[in-house]
Amino acid sequence: MMKSLLPIAVAAAMWSSPLASFAASVGNALQRPAVQVSHPERAVLMAAARAGQRIVAVGERGIIMLSDDGGAKWRQSKVPTSVSLTAVQFVDDRQGWAVGHGGVVLASADGGESWSMQMDGKQVAALMLKAAQASGDARAQAEAERLEADGPDKPFLDLNFVDAQHGMVMGAYGMALSTQDGGKTWMPIGDRLDNPGGMHLYSVKAQGSSIVIAGEQGLALLSVDAGASFRRLKVPYEGTFFRAAWLGERSLLLAGLRGQLWRSDDMGEVWTQVTSPAPVSFSASASAGQNSLWLANQAGGLFEFKAGQLSPVRQVALPPTAGLLALDKNRLLALTVRGAVIVPLSGDRK
């Protein structure tokens, strides 16, 4: 059954063909290295991260590109798969991970120069089935068997590593796994999440030992013990949240469908809706400093959230944007359907 739409390029790649043919194409792409292209910076891009001073960006067809001069020039990495990649994170200037379609988890130990496959959708399904069988939960076992039968057609949508050993990956249909050894082994953690409907998990963010997960149909989950357990937050909105962010030690922000933006300053006990200028879904975010955030929506609008208010940034609209990365106090990098776009900010704020 079709669930709520995934954002921008993820949705286009996942739902442009029937699931059976999509699964077959993903299966083929899993084993096919990414093709080297002349202008990787013009590809559909979904996310970027810092590896020290280097920028690492990921996108469609397994493209991973690197910039060592603040985004002015780019070169492409060697990647062992050509599935679309949705998120990337580095914990230092060497060690990083990327996730994407086909249940792919990639790792790099050299600042993004090269990548190895740590896990794919077939392995994810096998791990989830084994865990379900061990639990004795008939419903979980049936879901895991269905996942295995479908093949590797489900994407991971976000990841969060707190250090070089401990991390989580999240994705469609409630897929959630963690590692305590840098990705050498993975363990399903769906039994820790109050998500019986298998809702998509779009965003996972950590602040110290606290972790927030945002997902489909108003799903928001919080852990205060480094992911050992989670509780469901009561957010007064039942639509999908695509982005979660920490604004401080106890302050959370959730952004999603139709311009919905909700803030809590007490770890999710009480929520306040933030007025949004347009009913357009938020699709990307990046830290703008202490207690503030940059946000982009699917219409290419760019906003700054600061002091509890959302303000548009004066500029020509961006192409539909899936990711943002702050370069410095005067520039943002937008990851869009038309590639990497450097956005000047100095003097552009309302």
C-alpha positions as CSV (number, residue, x, y, z in Angstrom):
1,M,0.0,0.0,0.0
2,M,1.3,3.5,-0.9
3,K,2.3,5.5,2.1
4,S,2.7,9.3,2.3
5,L,5.1,10.8,-0.3
6,L,8.8,11.0,0.3
7,P,10.4,14.4,-0.2
8,I,11.6,15.6,-3.6
9,A,14.1,13.5,-5.4
10,V,13.6,10.5,-3.0
11,A,10.0,10.3,-4.0
12,A,10.8,10.7,-7.7
13,A,13.3,7.9,-7.7
14,M,11.2,5.5,-5.5
15,W,7.7,5.9,-7.0
16,S,8.3,6.7,-10.7
17,S,7.8,3.0,-11.5
18,P,5.8,0.0,-10.0
19,L,7.4,-1.4,-6.9
20,A,8.3,-4.7,-8.6
21,S,10.3,-3.1,-11.4
22,F,11.7,-0.6,-9.0
23,A,13.0,-3.4,-6.8
24,A,14.6,-5.1,-9.8
25,S,16.3,-1.9,-10.9
26,V,17.6,-1.2,-7.4
27,G,18.9,-4.8,-7.2
28,N,20.9,-4.3,-10.3
29,A,22.1,-0.8,-9.2
30,L,23.3,-2.2,-5.9
31,Q,26.1,-4.1,-7.6
32,R,26.9,-1.5,-10.3
33,P,29.6,1.1,-9.4
34,A,28.6,4.7,-9.8
35,V,29.4,6.1,-13.3
36,Q,31.9,8.9,-13.4
37,V,30.3,12.0,-14.9
38,S,31.7,15.2,-16.3
39,H,29.7,17.5,-13.9
40,P,28.7,15.7,-10.7
41,E,27.8,19.1,-9.2
42,R,24.9,19.4,-11.6
43,A,23.3,16.0,-10.6
44,V,20.3,15.7,-8.4
45,L,21.9,16.1,-4.9
46,M,20.3,15.3,-1.6
47,A,22.7,16.0,1.3
48,A,26.2,17.2,2.3
49,A,28.4,17.1,5.3
50,R,31.8,18.4,6.5
51,A,34.8,16.0,6.7
52,G,37.1,18.5,8.4
53,Q,37.4,21.4,6.0
54,R,36.3,19.2,3.1
55,I,32.7,19.1,1.8
56,V,31.2,15.8,0.9
57,A,27.9,15.8,-1.1
58,V,25.7,12.8,-2.1
59,G,22.9,12.3,-4.6
60,E,21.4,10.3,-7.4
61,R,23.0,7.3,-9.1
62,G,25.5,6.8,-6.3
63,I,27.2,10.1,-7.0
64,I,29.4,11.3,-4.2
65,M,31.5,14.5,-4.8
66,L,34.2,16.3,-2.9
67,S,35.2,20.0,-2.6
68,D,38.3,21.2,-0.8
69,D,37.7,24.9,-1.7
70,G,34.4,25.7,-0.1
71,G,32.2,24.4,-3.0
72,A,33.9,26.3,-5.9
73,K,35.3,23.1,-7.5
74,W,34.1,19.5,-7.2
75,R,35.5,16.1,-8.0
76,Q,33.8,12.7,-7.9
77,S,34.6,9.8,-5.5
78,K,34.7,6.2,-6.5
79,V,31.5,4.5,-5.1
80,P,30.7,0.8,-5.4
81,T,27.0,1.3,-6.0
82,S,24.8,3.4,-8.2
83,V,21.7,3.6,-6.1
84,S,20.6,7.1,-5.1
85,L,22.1,8.3,-1.8
86,T,20.0,10.3,0.6
87,A,22.2,11.3,3.6
88,V,25.8,11.6,4.7
89,Q,27.7,12.3,7.9
90,F,31.3,12.4,9.0
91,V,32.4,12.2,12.7
92,D,35.9,13.7,11.9
93,D,38.0,14.5,8.8
94,R,38.4,10.8,7.9
95,Q,35.5,8.6,9.1
96,G,32.1,8.9,7.5
97,W,29.0,7.1,6.3
98,A,26.4,7.6,3.6
99,V,23.0,5.9,3.3
100,G,20.4,5.6,0.5
101,H,18.2,3.4,-1.6
102,G,18.3,-0.3,-1.6
103,G,19.0,-0.2,2.2
104,V,22.6,0.8,1.4
105,V,25.1,1.9,4.1
106,L,28.5,3.0,2.8
107,A,31.5,3.9,4.8
108,S,34.7,5.9,4.2
109,A,37.9,6.0,6.2
110,D,39.7,8.5,4.0
111,G,37.6,11.6,4.0
112,G,35.3,10.5,1.3
113,E,38.0,9.6,-1.3
114,S,36.8,6.0,-1.4
115,W,33.8,4.0,-0.1
116,S,33.0,0.5,0.9
117,M,29.6,-1.2,1.3
118,Q,28.8,-2.1,4.9
119,M,25.2,-3.2,4.4
120,D,22.4,-3.4,1.7
121,G,18.7,-4.1,1.7
122,K,19.1,-7.9,1.5
123,Q,21.2,-7.9,4.6
124,V,18.8,-5.5,6.3
125,A,15.9,-7.9,5.6
126,A,17.8,-10.9,6.9
127,L,18.7,-9.1,10.1
128,M,15.2,-7.9,10.7
129,L,13.7,-11.4,10.1
130,K,16.2,-13.0,12.5
131,A,15.4,-10.5,15.2
132,A,11.6,-10.9,14.6
133,Q,11.9,-14.7,14.9
134,A,13.9,-14.4,18.1
135,S,11.3,-12.1,19.6
136,G,8.4,-14.4,19.0
137,D,6.3,-11.4,17.8
138,A,4.1,-12.8,15.0
139,R,3.3,-9.4,13.6
140,A,6.9,-8.4,13.5
141,Q,7.8,-11.7,11.8
142,A,5.1,-11.2,9.2
143,E,6.4,-7.7,8.4
144,A,10.0,-8.9,8.2
145,E,9.0,-11.8,5.9
146,R,7.2,-9.2,3.6
147,L,10.3,-7.0,3.7
148,E,12.5,-9.9,2.6
149,A,10.1,-10.9,-0.1
150,D,9.9,-7.4,-1.5
151,G,13.7,-7.3,-2.1
152,P,16.0,-4.4,-1.6
153,D,13.5,-1.6,-2.6
154,K,13.4,0.4,0.6
155,P,15.6,3.4,1.2
156,F,17.4,4.6,4.3
157,L,16.6,8.3,4.7
158,D,18.8,9.5,7.5
159,L,21.6,8.5,9.8
160,N,23.2,9.8,13.0
161,F,26.6,8.8,14.4
162,V,27.7,10.2,17.8
163,D,31.2,8.9,17.4
164,A,33.2,6.6,15.2
165,Q,31.7,3.5,16.8
166,H,28.0,4.3,17.7
167,G,25.4,5.2,15.1
168,M,21.9,4.7,13.8
169,V,20.3,4.5,10.3
170,M,16.6,5.1,9.7
171,G,14.3,4.8,6.7
172,A,11.1,3.8,4.9
173,Y,8.6,1.5,6.5
174,G,10.1,1.8,9.9
175,M,13.5,0.4,9.1
176,A,15.9,1.3,12.0
177,L,19.2,-0.3,12.9
178,S,22.1,0.6,15.2
179,T,25.8,-0.2,15.4
180,Q,28.3,-0.2,18.2
181,D,31.4,-1.1,16.2
182,G,31.5,1.5,13.4
183,G,29.2,-0.5,11.1
184,K,31.0,-3.8,11.2
185,T,27.8,-5.3,12.6
186,W,24.2,-3.9,12.8
187,M,21.2,-4.7,15.0
188,P,17.5,-3.9,14.3
189,I,16.1,-1.5,16.9
190,G,12.5,-1.3,15.7
191,D,11.3,-3.0,18.9
192,R,12.4,0.1,20.8
193,L,10.2,2.4,18.7
194,D,6.5,3.0,19.2
195,N,5.8,2.6,15.5
196,P,3.4,-0.3,15.0
197,G,2.3,1.0,11.6
198,G,5.8,0.9,10.2
199,M,5.7,4.7,9.4
200,H,8.6,6.2,7.4
201,L,11.4,7.6,9.6
202,Y,12.7,10.7,7.9
203,S,15.1,12.4,10.3
204,V,17.2,11.4,13.3
205,K,19.2,13.9,15.3
206,A,21.3,13.6,18.5
207,Q,22.1,16.2,21.2
208,G,24.4,14.6,23.8
209,S,22.6,11.4,25.0
210,S,19.2,12.6,23.7
211,I,18.0,11.5,20.3
212,V,14.9,12.7,18.4
213,I,13.3,10.9,15.4
214,A,10.8,12.5,13.1
215,G,8.5,10.6,10.7
216,E,5.3,10.0,9.0
217,Q,1.8,10.9,10.2
218,G,3.0,13.0,13.1
219,L,5.4,10.5,14.5
220,A,8.0,11.9,16.8
221,L,10.1,9.7,19.2
222,L,12.6,10.8,21.9
223,S,15.4,9.0,23.7
224,V,17.2,10.4,26.7
225,D,19.5,7.4,27.2
226,A,21.5,7.3,23.9
227,G,18.9,5.2,22.1
228,A,18.5,2.4,24.6
229,S,14.8,3.3,24.8
230,F,12.4,5.8,23.1
231,R,9.1,7.3,24.0
232,R,6.5,8.7,21.6
233,L,6.0,12.5,21.8
234,K,2.5,13.9,21.7
235,V,2.7,16.5,18.9
236,P,-0.6,18.3,18.1
237,Y,-0.2,17.6,14.3
238,E,-0.9,14.3,12.5
239,G,0.9,15.1,9.2
240,T,4.4,14.1,8.3
241,F,7.5,15.6,9.7
242,F,10.5,15.6,7.3
243,R,13.0,17.4,9.5
244,A,14.0,17.3,13.2
245,A,16.5,19.6,14.8
246,W,17.9,20.5,18.2
247,L,17.9,24.2,19.1
248,G,19.5,23.7,22.5
249,E,19.9,21.2,25.3
250,R,16.1,20.9,25.7
251,S,14.6,22.6,22.7
252,L,13.3,20.8,19.6
253,L,12.0,21.8,16.3
254,L,10.0,19.6,13.9
255,A,9.3,20.7,10.3
256,G,7.2,19.0,7.7
257,L,4.2,18.9,5.3
258,R,2.4,22.1,4.3
259,G,4.8,24.4,6.1
260,Q,4.0,22.9,9.5
261,L,6.6,24.0,12.1
262,W,6.4,23.0,15.8
263,R,8.7,24.0,18.7
264,S,9.1,22.6,22.1
265,D,11.4,24.0,24.8
266,D,10.9,21.2,27.4
267,M,11.9,18.0,25.6
268,G,8.6,17.5,23.8
269,E,6.2,17.9,26.7
270,V,4.5,21.1,25.3
271,W,4.5,22.2,21.7
272,T,4.0,25.6,20.1
273,Q,3.2,26.1,16.4
274,V,5.5,28.5,14.6
275,T,3.7,30.7,11.9
276,S,4.9,29.8,8.4
277,P,4.5,32.1,5.4
278,A,3.2,29.5,3.0
279,P,1.6,26.0,3.1
280,V,4.6,24.4,1.4
281,S,6.5,21.4,2.8
282,F,9.9,21.9,4.5
283,S,12.5,19.6,3.0
284,A,15.9,20.7,4.3
285,S,17.5,22.3,7.4
286,A,20.9,23.3,8.7
287,S,22.2,24.9,11.9
288,A,22.5,28.7,11.7
289,G,24.3,28.9,15.1
290,Q,23.0,28.8,18.7
291,N,19.2,28.4,18.9
292,S,18.7,29.2,15.2
293,L,18.2,27.2,12.0
294,W,18.1,27.6,8.3
295,L,15.1,25.9,6.5
296,A,14.3,25.4,2.9
297,N,10.9,24.3,1.4
298,Q,10.0,22.4,-1.7
299,A,9.2,25.6,-3.6
300,G,12.7,26.8,-3.2
301,G,12.0,29.2,-0.4
302,L,14.8,29.8,2.2
303,F,14.1,30.9,5.8
304,E,15.8,31.6,9.0
305,F,14.3,30.4,12.3
306,K,15.6,32.6,15.2
307,A,14.2,33.9,18.5
308,G,11.1,31.8,18.0
309,Q,10.2,33.3,14.6
310,L,10.5,32.2,11.0
311,S,11.8,34.9,8.6
312,P,12.2,34.6,4.8
313,V,15.6,35.4,3.3
314,R,15.5,37.9,0.4
315,Q,16.7,36.1,-2.7
316,V,15.6,34.4,-5.9
317,A,13.9,31.1,-5.2
318,L,16.2,28.1,-5.2
319,P,15.4,25.0,-7.2
320,P,13.6,22.3,-5.1
321,T,16.0,21.7,-2.3
322,A,16.7,18.4,-0.4
323,G,19.6,19.5,1.8
324,L,21.4,22.5,3.3
325,L,24.9,22.9,4.7
326,A,26.2,26.1,6.3
327,L,29.6,27.0,4.7
328,D,30.2,30.1,6.9
329,K,28.2,33.0,8.4
330,N,27.6,34.5,4.9
331,R,27.0,31.4,2.7
332,L,24.9,28.3,2.5
333,L,25.3,25.3,0.2
334,A,21.9,24.1,-1.2
335,L,21.7,20.5,-2.5
336,T,19.0,20.7,-5.2
337,V,17.5,18.9,-8.2
338,R,19.8,21.1,-10.3
339,G,22.9,20.4,-8.3
340,A,25.0,22.2,-5.8
341,V,24.1,25.9,-5.4
342,I,26.1,28.4,-3.2
343,V,23.7,30.8,-1.6
344,P,25.1,34.2,-0.4
345,L,23.5,35.4,2.8
346,S,25.3,38.7,3.7
347,G,22.8,41.6,3.5
348,D,20.0,39.3,2.2
349,R,18.0,38.8,5.4
350,K,14.8,40.5,6.1
